[in-house]
Amino acid sequence: MSLVELVIYGLATYRLSRLVTRDELLSGPRNWLWKKFPPERTKFGYWLTCVWCTSVWSASLLVISRIIIPETTYVVAVVLALSAIAGLLTAYEDKQS
């Protein structure tokens, strides 16, 4: 894996982890799961709140997908990485305002 690919997959892991744990897009399924597995009482519920925890599984999913379907995974990783960059730049811009 080249350094560029490592950065792309690293940003994709960040974006995928944030998507699962924090973003509004997946709040419905996340809230439904929280009702069944409360974060304060279950490991699985906690996992859905922890970006650090979720990043391990997100990275694993990307690596396994890269082995099985490399071209498709790379395209998805690039899209996620670009989304991560846009989000990070927006957060930076908001702090400057």
N, C-alpha and C positions, 0 to 999 in steps of 0.2 A: 504494500500500500504506500503510495507516494504521500509526501507531506500535504499536498493540496487535497488529496482524497481524505486524509486524516482530519483536516480542518472541516471539510464538507460533512463528513460523517459525524464529527464532533458537534457541529452546529445543528445537524439534523437530529441528533440525540437530544440535545437541549430543547429543540422546538417540539419534538414528539413528547418529551417528558412534561413540558409545560402544558401542552395541549391536553394531556390526560389529567394532570393535577389541578390546573388553574383556569384554563380558558373557558369562556362562556359557551363556545361551540359544543363542548361535551358536558356541560353542566347538568343536563337532563339525566343522561345515563349515570353520571357520577353521583348525583343526589339520590337517585333510585338505589344505587348500590350502598350509599351511606346509610339509608334507612334500614337496609338488611344487615349491614356490617358497619356499625358506628365506629368512626375513627378512634374515639377515646376508649373503646372496649375490644376492638379486634385488630389483628395485624393487617388483614387485607384492607380494612377501612383506612387504617393509618397509611398504608402503602399508596392509596389514592390521594393522599394529601402531601406526600413527601417527594419533591422533585429529585432529591438525591437518591432516594430508594428507587423511584421509577426509572431513573436514568440507566440503572444497571440492566433492567429488563428491556428498555428501549434500545440500548446499544446492542444487547444480545439479539434482539429481533432483527435489527439492521444487519448485523454481521452474518447471522444465519441466512437471511434473505439474500445477502450479497453472494453467498456461496451457491444458493439454489437458483436464483434468478438475478444474476449480476446486472444486466442492462436495465431492467425495470427498477431494481432497487437503487441504482445510481441516479436515475431520473427522479425518483421519489425523494431521495436524499438531497439532491440539488434544490428541488422545490422547497423542502423543509428548511434547508440551509439559507436560502434566499429569504424565506419568511422570517427566520430567526434574525438575520441581519437587519431586515426592515423593522422588526419589532425593537431590537436593541437601539437602532438609530432613532426611532420615534421616542423611546424612553429617554435617550440622551438629549434629544431636542426639547422634550417637555421639561427636563430639568434646567435647561438653559433659559427657558422663558420665564 
